[in-house]
């Protein structure tokens, strides 16, 4: 099992590794190939396609960002019946293939649960954990109303998104309130390459009770969250932070769910974090 090599100083947008059960795991590998490695657990529904600016920012900061697609997204093979905690073994195999004994871990939005699971399951290999606009378990006291919590609602939403991205992208961007760009369209179309099943599965898993992992996180943990996030309420994230030993929360004033502007600060913290 071996990961695709990263050319010096060049972004590798599509790399693959074959896991022990013969599944393909696809990922991007950007930034400084000799920099501090960061495993990025992507949001839902994101694919491995990086934003055009992300490579240069990571390169300038001396950070290598490895962003694998979860099962069923993009070019990663599905894993029927998977659980949040199963992601930690996929992550371990990817790190082994890349010969990376330890990394910092980033979880954005729907990737938050998977980042927590990785840190909780692989304590000897996770130097720090950053959560950005992170999802919360079903046991959190409050939940947002942007994304349905039931399977029927998620299937309807996922099918609609898949159809819009294929046939009417303008309708998709108008519905979700995102300014259309070539990158957004390409990245999301790739996420739905295999259909909408992974979108539904991922949200159902995000809304499951993965809270037992919170107390097992041993790595230094910092959380960034928008004050006005109506997708994942700040109160729920504060509740979650109280259950992660030593976690700190940075609240972004007057910000919603999109806090991508914090990317350089998050990468800098991950670069510099050290186990306590």
N, C-alpha and C positions, 0 to 999 in steps of 0.2 A: 504494500500500500504506500503510495507516494503522491504528494501533491504536485501540481504543476509549478515549475519554478517561476519566480518573479524576476523580470529583467531589471538590471540596475537603474534605478531612477525612473522607471516607466510603470504606469498603471497597468495591471493585468485585470481586465474587466471580466473575463470569463476563464476561470480555472475549475478543475474538477478533481475529486478524489473518490476512489471506490472504497466503500466501507466494508466491514467484515461480513455483512449479510448480502453483499453484492449490489447494494443501492449506490447510486451516484449522488454525491453531494457537490453542488456547484457553489462557487464563491468568487468574490472579487478580492484583489490583493493590491492595495494602493499605498502611496506615501513613500517613506524612506525604507528600502528593503533591509537596511541595517539599523533601523530605529527601534524604539520601544514597541513591542507588538501589542496590539489591541484587538480583541475579538469582539466584533460588533454584532449584536443580536438585533436584527432589523425589525422595523415596525410592521404592522399589518394593515394593508397588503403591500409590502415592499418587495422588490427583487434586488438582486445583487448589483444592478446597474448604478454606479456611483454618480452623484451630482458632479457636473463638470469642474466645479471649484474644489471639491473635496481632496483630490489628489495633491494639488499644489499646497493647500493648507497643511495637510498631514506631512508632506515633504519638508516644508519650511519649519515645522515644529519638531522634526526628528521622530515621527511616529509612523509605524506601519499598521495599517488598518485592514483586517481580514474580515470580510462580511459574507458569511455563508447564507444561502437560501434554505429556509426550513422545508421539510418534506412537502412535496406537491406544488411548491412555488417555482416558477422559472424552469430551470433545468434539473432541479433536485427531485429524485424519485419519491413518490408518496410512501408513507408508512402507515397503513391502515391500523386504527386502534391505538395510535400513539398517545402518550401522556406528556405533560410538560416536563416531567423529570427525565424522560427518555432523551431529551435534547442534550443533556450533559454528556451522554456517551458518544453521540455524534460529534460534539465539540472535542471530546478527548481524542477521538480517532483522527480528527482533522489536525489537532495540535501535534499528535504523534507523527502524522505524515509530513508535517512541516518542520519537524524537529524543534518544536518550541516547548521547553519544559515548563514555562510559566508565562502568563499574559495578564494584562489588565482587561476587564470585561465591561462592555458598554451595552446597555439595553434601552432602546428607544421605543416608547409607546407600547405596541403589542409585543415588542421584543423584551420588555422588562421582566415578565415572568420567567422567560428562558434564561436571561442573564442571572436572575436570582437562583434558579435551579442549578446553573453551572457553578456559581460561586459556592452554593451549599454542598454540592456533590463532589466538587474537585477542590477542596480547600488548599491543598498543597500546590495547586497550579494557577491560582487566581490571586494576583498581587493587589488588586483593587477593583471595586465595583462602582460604576457610575450608572445611574438611572435617570433618564431624561423623558419627562412627560409619560411616565411609566404606567402601564396597566396595573390593576390591583386585583387581589383574589375575590371570590364571591362573598367571603365573610367580612369584607370591608363594610363599614356602616352606611355608606352612601355610594351611589353609582350615577354615572352620567346618563343622559337620555339621547345621545347622538346615534349610537349604534344599538340595534336591538339585542336583547339578552336571550331571546328564545330562538330555537333552531328554525322554526317556520319563517320568522321575520328575517333571519340571517340568510336563509336560502333565497328568499325573494329579493333581498338587497344585493346579494352576490350575483344572482342571475342578471339583475338589471345593470349592475356595474359592468359585468362581462360584455353584455350586449352593447351598452353605450360605448365602451372603450373600443369595441370592434367597429361599430357602425355609426356612432354619433358622439364623438369625443366632446364636442361643445356642450352637449346635454349633461355629460358626466361632470365636467368642470363647473358648470353652472349649479348643479345639484349639491356638490360638496364644497363650493365656495373657494376653490383654488384657481389662481390665475394660470391659464393654460401655457405650457411651454413644451418644447420638443422633448426635454428631459423627462418631465412629469409623464407625458404620454408614453414615451418609450419604456420608462421604468415600470409603470403600472401595467401596460400591455404585456410586458414580459412576466410580471407577477401572475397574470391571469392566463398565461400561455397554456396551461393544462386545464383551464376551466375555473369554475368558482368553488370547487369542493374544498380546496385548501383554505380559502378565505373563511368559509363557514366553520371548518374544523378548528382553525386557529383562534377565532373569536370564542367558540365554545370552550376551548381549553383555557383561554385567558380568563374567562368568567367562571372557571372551576375553582375548587378550594385547594390551591397550592400553598396556602399560608404556612403549613408546617416547615417549609423550607426557609422561611424568613429568619427564624431563630437559630438556624444552623450556619448562617453566613458569618464567616470569621474575618473576611477581608475588610479593610477600610472602605467605607461606603459613603458616597455623597449623592444626593438627589437634587436634580433641578426640575422645577415645576412652575408653570404659569399660574399667576394669581387668579385669573379668570377662566381657567380651563373648564369648559362645559362638557367635554368628552370624558375626562377623568377628574372629578372634583378634588381640589386641594385638600379638603378634609379627609378624603380617603387615603391620599398619599401620606398625609401627616400621621394617620393611624398606622399605615404600613411602616413608616420610618421608625415609629416607636417600638416595633417588633423586630427590627434589625439591630443587633448590638452595635452601639456607637455611631449609628448613621446620623448624618447631618442633612438638613434640607435648605436649599437655596431657592427662595421664592422670587420669580421674575415679575416685578410689578406690572400690572395692567396688561399682561400677556395671556394669550389663550393657549391652545394645545400646540400650536406651531412655535417652537422656540429654537428653530434651527440656527438663529443668530448666536446661540451659546456654544456652537460647535468648537470654535478655537479654545474657549475656556475649558470645556469638557476634556478635549484632547490634551491640553496642557496639564490639567489635574491628573489625568490618567498616566501621562508620561512621567510625572514627578512623584506619584504616590508610592509609598513603601509600606510593607506590612508593619504593624505596630508590635 
